[in-house]
Amino acid sequence: MPGLDLTMYIANVPALLIGFAFHEFAHAYVADRLGDPTPRSQGRLSLNPFVHLDIFGTLMAVLFQFGWAKPVMTNPHYFKGSPVRGSMLVAVAGPLMNLFIAFIGMLVWILTLHWFGTSSWMPILSKIMMAIVLMNLGLGVFNLLPIPPLDGFSILGWLLPARFGNFLHTLETYGMLILAAVLFTDILGSVLSPLVRMLYSLYQKGAIALLSPFLGF
């Protein structure tokens, strides 16, 4: 992953605002579509990033590109069909949205380089676009970890058989301690960062392949 400097940290700010806004909006939108009025009633069905920010999660995102926003509250009893399936769909919507926004960001970045590559603003625009891609990849991958209160834990609860209910309850009880241990050890650097780098490379190659017939690469 490209190294970060002061301007890259600054570029992370609009990147995380975009990442958090779309991530939480995706949760709220899916819950709303499943019949739960809670996110809409609490003002979370919005792309305004400031209604979604969590102070500590935002700080972690600025510094490490792995973080979280204020969780969208839902009531699974409103969900159409299985509440467990509905919870899984709501959970997976956020990370998938981040991965999607990262690819869109890569496409826009390549188009910007192609059309405005000689502009004096291009170095700044490149850092912002790089931050958008990396931030959304980081948010998507990080939130898929099966640790409460991250989205991956809800997905794990849907995947595992019912007999693991007690185990999941115990894991949820100590979730914040486990998450803190993950955040303050080298797990993020040794596991998640290589995965983000791999996705970054795949996105770059995929975007170039998709655009090359139109741009004559």
C-alpha positions as CSV (number, residue, x, y, z in Angstrom):
1,M,0.0,0.0,0.0
2,P,1.4,3.4,-0.8
3,G,3.0,5.2,2.1
4,L,1.1,7.9,4.0
5,D,2.4,11.5,4.5
6,L,0.7,14.5,6.1
7,T,-1.2,15.4,3.0
8,M,-2.4,11.8,2.7
9,Y,-3.8,12.0,6.3
10,I,-5.6,15.2,5.3
11,A,-6.9,13.4,2.2
12,N,-8.3,10.7,4.5
13,V,-10.8,13.1,5.9
14,P,-13.1,13.4,2.8
15,A,-12.4,9.8,2.1
16,L,-13.7,8.6,5.5
17,L,-16.7,11.0,5.3
18,I,-17.6,9.3,2.0
19,G,-16.9,5.8,3.3
20,F,-18.9,6.2,6.5
21,A,-21.8,7.9,4.9
22,F,-22.3,5.2,2.2
23,H,-21.6,2.4,4.7
24,E,-24.2,3.5,7.2
25,F,-26.7,4.6,4.5
26,A,-26.5,1.0,3.1
27,H,-27.3,-0.5,6.5
28,A,-30.2,1.9,6.9
29,Y,-31.5,1.5,3.4
30,V,-31.6,-2.3,3.5
31,A,-33.3,-2.3,6.9
32,D,-35.8,0.3,5.6
33,R,-36.5,-1.9,2.5
34,L,-37.0,-4.9,4.8
35,G,-39.8,-3.0,6.6
36,D,-37.9,-1.6,9.7
37,P,-38.9,2.1,10.3
38,T,-36.2,2.5,13.0
39,P,-33.3,3.9,10.8
40,R,-35.6,6.4,9.1
41,S,-37.2,7.6,12.3
42,Q,-33.7,8.2,13.8
43,G,-32.5,10.2,10.8
44,R,-30.0,7.5,9.7
45,L,-31.4,7.0,6.2
46,S,-29.1,9.8,5.0
47,L,-25.8,10.3,3.1
48,N,-24.9,13.1,5.5
49,P,-21.7,11.7,7.2
50,F,-22.1,13.8,10.3
51,V,-25.1,11.9,11.5
52,H,-23.1,8.7,11.4
53,L,-19.7,9.6,12.9
54,D,-18.3,7.8,16.0
55,I,-15.4,9.7,17.5
56,F,-13.1,6.8,18.3
57,G,-13.9,4.9,15.1
58,T,-13.3,8.0,13.0
59,L,-9.9,8.6,14.7
60,M,-8.9,5.0,13.9
61,A,-10.0,5.4,10.3
62,V,-8.0,8.6,9.9
63,L,-4.9,7.1,11.4
64,F,-5.1,3.5,10.1
65,Q,-7.8,3.3,7.4
66,F,-9.6,0.7,9.5
67,G,-12.5,2.1,11.6
68,W,-16.2,2.3,12.1
69,A,-19.1,4.7,12.4
70,K,-22.0,5.0,14.8
71,P,-24.1,1.8,14.4
72,V,-27.5,2.0,12.7
73,M,-30.1,0.8,15.2
74,T,-32.5,-1.8,13.8
75,N,-35.4,-3.9,15.1
76,P,-35.3,-7.3,13.4
77,H,-38.9,-8.0,14.5
78,Y,-40.0,-5.6,11.7
79,F,-38.0,-7.5,9.0
80,K,-39.9,-9.3,6.3
81,G,-39.2,-13.0,6.4
82,S,-36.5,-14.4,8.8
83,P,-35.2,-11.8,11.3
84,V,-31.8,-13.6,11.3
85,R,-31.6,-13.5,7.5
86,G,-32.7,-9.8,7.6
87,S,-30.0,-9.0,10.1
88,M,-27.4,-10.6,7.9
89,L,-28.5,-8.7,4.9
90,V,-28.4,-5.4,6.8
91,A,-24.9,-6.3,8.1
92,V,-23.4,-7.3,4.8
93,A,-24.8,-4.2,3.0
94,G,-22.3,-1.8,4.7
95,P,-19.0,-3.6,3.8
96,L,-20.2,-4.4,0.3
97,M,-21.1,-0.8,-0.2
98,N,-17.6,0.2,0.8
99,L,-16.0,-2.3,-1.6
100,F,-18.3,-1.0,-4.4
101,I,-17.4,2.6,-3.7
102,A,-13.7,1.7,-3.7
103,F,-14.1,0.3,-7.2
104,I,-16.1,3.4,-8.4
105,G,-13.3,5.5,-6.9
106,M,-10.7,3.6,-8.8
107,L,-12.6,4.1,-12.0
108,V,-12.9,7.8,-11.4
109,W,-9.3,8.1,-10.4
110,I,-8.1,6.5,-13.7
111,L,-10.5,8.7,-15.7
112,T,-9.2,11.8,-13.9
113,L,-5.6,10.8,-14.6
114,H,-6.5,10.2,-18.3
115,W,-8.4,13.5,-18.8
116,F,-6.5,15.9,-16.4
117,G,-3.1,14.2,-16.0
118,T,-1.2,17.4,-16.8
119,S,-3.2,19.6,-14.5
120,S,-1.3,21.2,-11.6
121,W,-4.1,20.0,-9.4
122,M,-3.5,16.4,-10.3
123,P,-1.2,15.5,-7.5
124,I,-3.8,16.6,-4.9
125,L,-6.6,15.0,-6.7
126,S,-4.7,11.7,-7.0
127,K,-4.1,11.7,-3.2
128,I,-7.7,12.3,-2.5
129,M,-8.8,9.5,-5.0
130,M,-6.2,7.1,-3.6
131,A,-7.5,7.8,-0.1
132,I,-11.1,7.2,-1.2
133,V,-10.1,3.8,-2.7
134,L,-7.9,2.7,0.2
135,M,-10.3,4.0,2.9
136,N,-13.2,2.2,1.5
137,L,-11.3,-1.0,1.0
138,G,-10.1,-0.8,4.5
139,L,-13.5,-0.1,5.9
140,G,-15.0,-2.9,3.9
141,V,-12.4,-5.5,4.9
142,F,-12.2,-4.4,8.6
143,N,-16.0,-4.5,9.1
144,L,-16.2,-8.0,7.8
145,L,-14.1,-9.3,10.7
146,P,-16.4,-11.7,12.8
147,I,-15.9,-9.6,16.0
148,P,-18.8,-7.8,17.7
149,P,-19.8,-5.1,17.2
150,L,-18.5,-5.3,13.6
151,D,-20.7,-6.4,10.7
152,G,-18.9,-9.6,10.3
153,F,-20.2,-10.9,13.6
154,S,-23.9,-10.6,12.4
155,I,-22.9,-12.4,9.2
156,L,-21.2,-15.1,11.3
157,G,-24.4,-15.5,13.4
158,W,-26.4,-16.2,10.3
159,L,-23.8,-18.7,8.9
160,L,-23.4,-20.8,12.1
161,P,-25.9,-23.4,13.2
162,A,-28.2,-22.5,16.1
163,R,-26.2,-24.7,18.5
164,F,-23.5,-22.1,18.5
165,G,-25.8,-19.6,20.1
166,N,-24.1,-19.7,23.5
167,F,-20.7,-19.4,22.0
168,L,-21.8,-16.3,20.0
169,H,-23.4,-14.8,23.1
170,T,-20.1,-15.2,25.0
171,L,-18.1,-13.8,22.1
172,E,-20.5,-10.8,22.1
173,T,-20.0,-10.2,25.8
174,Y,-16.2,-9.9,25.3
175,G,-16.4,-8.3,21.8
176,M,-15.1,-4.9,22.7
177,L,-12.1,-6.4,24.6
178,I,-11.3,-8.6,21.6
179,L,-11.7,-5.7,19.2
180,A,-9.4,-3.5,21.4
181,A,-6.8,-6.3,21.3
182,V,-7.1,-6.5,17.5
183,L,-6.7,-2.8,17.2
184,F,-3.7,-2.5,19.4
185,T,-1.7,-5.4,18.1
186,D,-0.1,-6.1,14.7
187,I,-3.1,-8.0,13.4
188,L,-4.3,-5.1,11.3
189,G,-0.9,-4.7,9.8
190,S,-0.1,-8.3,9.3
191,V,-3.4,-9.6,8.1
192,L,-5.7,-6.8,6.8
193,S,-3.1,-4.6,5.2
194,P,-1.9,-7.4,2.8
195,L,-5.5,-8.2,1.9
196,V,-6.2,-4.5,1.2
197,R,-3.1,-4.3,-1.0
198,M,-4.2,-7.4,-2.9
199,L,-7.7,-5.9,-3.5
200,Y,-6.2,-2.6,-4.5
201,S,-4.1,-4.3,-7.2
202,L,-7.1,-6.3,-8.4
203,Y,-9.3,-3.2,-8.5
204,Q,-6.6,-1.3,-10.4
205,K,-6.2,-4.1,-13.0
206,G,-10.0,-4.6,-13.3
207,A,-10.7,-0.9,-13.7
208,I,-8.0,-0.5,-16.4
209,A,-9.3,-3.6,-18.2
210,L,-12.9,-2.2,-18.1
211,L,-11.9,1.3,-19.3
212,S,-9.2,0.4,-21.8
213,P,-11.6,-0.2,-24.8
214,F,-13.0,3.3,-24.3
215,L,-9.8,5.2,-23.5
216,G,-7.4,3.4,-25.8
217,F,-4.9,2.2,-23.1
